């Protein structure tokens, strides 16, 4: 699906998910219309070796993204994020950002 989007093709899962793309609508807006989700899984390669982290891209660690992910989840939903940081400092920054947006929920870190 991601490869199809990169090449400008329609994502075949959109129609199956009941979320055809409306003109001017982005992927986040389509997901929002699907309603509360059981899980949000972030497993994306950043492709930028200068960041000290190969996964996820920095835009997936912002308060804005994490807040949006939180708002998409059901009350008992789960955020699963693959973090591949090359330093403990970068990893700690990402973990801190996740804790800010999910502060009332347990955080399970697997290394």
Buried (B, 14 or more C-beta within 10 A) or exposed (E): EEEEEEEEEEBEEBEEEEBEBEEEEEEEEBBBEEEEBEEBEBEBEBEEEEBEBBBBBBEBBEEEBBEBBBEBBEEEBEBEBBBEBEEEEBBEBBBEBBEEBBEEBEEEEEE
